[in-house]
Amino acid sequence: MPLPYYLLYSLNLTPWHRNHVHQHFVETVARFREAGQAIDLGCGKGTDTKYLAQRGWDVVAIDMVPKATASAAAACKDTPRQPRIILGDVLKVEDLVPHYPYGLIIDNGCLFSLKLSQQYSVIGAISSWCKSGALLLRFGLFTEESLTQSVPERWHLVWVDAAKPRYRLPGDPMPTWSLWELQ
Ligand SMILES: C[S@@+](CC[C@H](N)C(=O)[O-])C[C@H]1O[C@@H](n2cnc3c(N)ncnc32)[C@H](O)[C@@H]1O
């Protein structure tokens, strides 16, 4: 079932929101010698977008909830490089965002709530514009199967960091970070 993001934002219920970026995000950005082009899928209130824009990245950020994009724009108002913040559905990414050769794709909690085939086609569309060596950083609730089935084969898994609770039913999705590199 899709998460009711419009309702959650209208009630100011955004428990995923942090004003600081995650360590995996920091380490992924540090892999690049210089800033490039990045896309932030489901940018929320723009914490990751702002971090990149402050470091000279050319960022395209997309979210379907107006309250999210308005907050992201406000968060980034003083960054040296202004990100392009787009209101829209990532399922229409091909029509909505510039077809840049993104070096970094951020999916911090957005795509996992879509069907596997939809995740696969959004990532597939963006990767068709990217060069080999591009990185994809993902966070979401995944099983091992759903994680691998949702990413096109051209992406090689660099590492995965999944929560390991003491009690877990087989097939339960777990909070999972993963980093992928385009072949
Ligand atoms: C869990 S929040 C994470 C927000 C942000 N990435 C962060 O780390 O704070 C997921 C975000 O993805 C957005 N989202 C979910 N499905 C989307 C879709 N189909 N198109 C665009 N945005 C979407 C939601 O509105 C929400 O802001």
PDBQT file of the ligand as one rigid body, heavy atoms in Angstrom, charges set to zero:
ROOT
HETATM    1  C1  LIG A 201      10.596   8.671   3.835  1.00  0.00    +0.000 C 
HETATM    2  S1  LIG A 201      10.520  10.209   3.030  1.00  0.00    +0.000 S 
HETATM    3  C2  LIG A 201      12.261  10.594   2.848  1.00  0.00    +0.000 C 
HETATM    4  C3  LIG A 201      12.510  12.041   2.510  1.00  0.00    +0.000 C 
HETATM    5  C4  LIG A 201      13.972  12.428   2.336  1.00  0.00    +0.000 C 
HETATM    6  N1  LIG A 201      14.616  11.668   1.280  1.00  0.00    +0.000 N 
HETATM    7  C5  LIG A 201      14.710  12.268   3.636  1.00  0.00    +0.000 C 
HETATM    8  O1  LIG A 201      15.618  11.425   3.705  1.00  0.00    +0.000 OA
HETATM    9  O2  LIG A 201      14.378  12.982   4.585  1.00  0.00    +0.000 OA
HETATM   10  C6  LIG A 201      10.048   9.761   1.377  1.00  0.00    +0.000 C 
HETATM   11  C7  LIG A 201       9.818  10.959   0.478  1.00  0.00    +0.000 C 
HETATM   12  O3  LIG A 201       9.571  10.485  -0.840  1.00  0.00    +0.000 OA
HETATM   13  C8  LIG A 201       8.476  11.194  -1.385  1.00  0.00    +0.000 C 
HETATM   14  N2  LIG A 201       7.826  10.313  -2.365  1.00  0.00    +0.000 N 
HETATM   15  C9  LIG A 201       7.275   9.100  -2.140  1.00  0.00    +0.000 A 
HETATM   16  N3  LIG A 201       6.783   8.577  -3.271  1.00  0.00    +0.000 NA
HETATM   17  C10 LIG A 201       7.058   9.482  -4.244  1.00  0.00    +0.000 A 
HETATM   18  C11 LIG A 201       6.800   9.532  -5.631  1.00  0.00    +0.000 A 
HETATM   19  N4  LIG A 201       6.145   8.538  -6.263  1.00  0.00    +0.000 N 
HETATM   20  N5  LIG A 201       7.225  10.615  -6.329  1.00  0.00    +0.000 NA
HETATM   21  C12 LIG A 201       7.879  11.629  -5.704  1.00  0.00    +0.000 A 
HETATM   22  N6  LIG A 201       8.123  11.648  -4.389  1.00  0.00    +0.000 NA
HETATM   23  C13 LIG A 201       7.728  10.588  -3.656  1.00  0.00    +0.000 A 
HETATM   24  C14 LIG A 201       7.583  11.532  -0.199  1.00  0.00    +0.000 C 
HETATM   25  O4  LIG A 201       6.752  12.629  -0.444  1.00  0.00    +0.000 OA
HETATM   26  C15 LIG A 201       8.623  11.801   0.894  1.00  0.00    +0.000 C 
HETATM   27  O5  LIG A 201       8.998  13.151   0.944  1.00  0.00    +0.000 OA
ENDROOT
TORSDOF 0
